[in-house]
Amino acid sequence: MKTQKKQIEKYLSAGKQLTPMQALSKFGCFRLAARVAELRNEGLNIKTKILTKKGKSFASYTLV
């Protein structure tokens, strides 16, 4: 079984954007920001964009 970090890396490498709600439903990941920090520490260039929907703000991550 792949780790959440590897699944997230593969997903972002496919050119897709990922939000915390998507990470929870796709990978069972409650702490997306922590996994993104780990990937950044490994050298991946991940861009964070803050989105707002229905008055709620959340991050969206993409690989640059």
Protein Blocks (a to p, Z undefined) as FASTA:
>chain_A
ZZfklmmmmmmmnopacdfklmmmmnopablmlmmmmmmmnopacddddddeehiacddd
ddZZ
